[in-house]
């Protein structure tokens, strides 16, 4: 239900349309107040600048100044104003253009009052939602100014990091009037997922509002089920100290905080949960347990909760990777087979993930770095460059999670195989060019394909396929073509046709003539005559 009144102007070069809309319809039912009308684009422009309405209903096509031209001029000054265009079927394309330029909606002539009212109602509802959003934003900013005093923040930050005498801790706790019991306590460390990357893409004030929104959600969640206090630990991390009670364990509270952050904010959070301690002096231990549990979001990429009790039995060191799989990976890399290299890489990673209990994130990161080193050592062709430097930076980033490292390793395999393929292609080109030179230097010999292949140290079948791929011609066809090109040059000289045939490896002149004619369309005699030579006698 719309709780506000919004202003509207009507602009059309037909007075009857203006009157019909502004006078014959009951806009007060929708919370709309007509503050002016105009019968031309110029009058409409002046009217809007004077009244600054919330909604503008205007004809799309008007003499001198069209509705679209008017909108182009006004939108930068009135970005929240909703433009609704009246359009005929012949102007439908213009109406579509208007939507792309920022119009709210359009109605096609002829339209009924209820159709127009429906569109205006949607515009008013949109304005109402925007007003509510701005009010909520203003309210959050006000709460931000009234946030927790610096003294309490500093005390709590020290409390979870450094041990102190129990009596001293209790006195300070009571002096600061912290609204919860000093025991029992559990620590929950919550982190906004990928906040560093997000903060690089949004203004500072939006980043601060995001952090405040998360803190507010966590505080409201805790207040509903238990007694606790939330304070900032770093730019993207919060600490929740909670008195577990009844069915509200620290783990269940952390999980509910995660769900609510995902539901009510533009981000997700992850959390690490400590065991419950009985004294304030044990909080540094509990805090470290929560931080350690939080590191296990390395495996999930975020939006998850880990309990220290569940991960404390994890294996410290990963077993040695499968040697056969490593050999398969190296072979695939050295042969430039990107598809097989990726399969072998994923098999190595999956084997590591199948061990019972998640290993420490540090050991998994170390394994990924070792795999990167294996890939680099397997491919001497892998040259330094911006792409390789970026991949190695990503593989050693402290912010990287397992999915990031897997993707970087896949890209490293692809880059390696690409450079191997480039080297192989270059080698193939060199081999074929060497064979071509040998063919042209030995046209007088009647050699087999295997002879040419042996010359460049390749198998006959591989050489044949490679030759066709590089030159587009079979070896036999290429040799014949080379001989005929040489024959053309020799026919321009004084050698007899029989001598030319013999120099090109043809024992019989007649066979040479047949091949020449089949290739060029003329006999050697005809070709020679066409170049100004007298025909041979006999």
Buried (B, 14 or more C-beta within 10 A) or exposed (E): EBEEEBBBBBBBBEEEBBEBBBEEBEBEEBBBBBBBBBBBBBBBBEBBEEBEBBBBBBBBBBEEBBBBEBBEBBBEEBEEBBBBBBBBEEBEEBBEEBEEEBBBBBBBEEBEEEEBBBBBBBBBEBBBEEBEEEEEEEEEEEEBEEEBEEEBBEBBBEBBEEEBEEEEBBEBBEEEEBEBEBBBBBBBBBBBBBBEEBBEEEEEEEBBBBBBBBBBBBBEBBEEBBBBBBBBBEEBBBBBBBBBEEEBBBBBBBBBBBBBBBEEBEBBBBBBBBBBBEEBBBBBBBBBBBBBBBBBBBBBBBBBBBBBBBBEEBEEEBEEBBEEBBEBBBBBBBBBBBEBBBBBBBBBBEBBEEEEEBBBBEBBBBBBBEBBEBBBEBBEBBEEEEEBEEBBEBBBEEEBBBEBBBEBBBBBBBBBBBBBBEBEEEEBEEBBEBBBEBBBEBBEEEBEBBBBBBBBEBEBEEBBEBBBEBBEEEBEEBBBEBBBEBBBEBBEEEEEBBEBBBBBBBEEBEEBBEBBBEBBEBBBBBBBBEEEBEEEEE
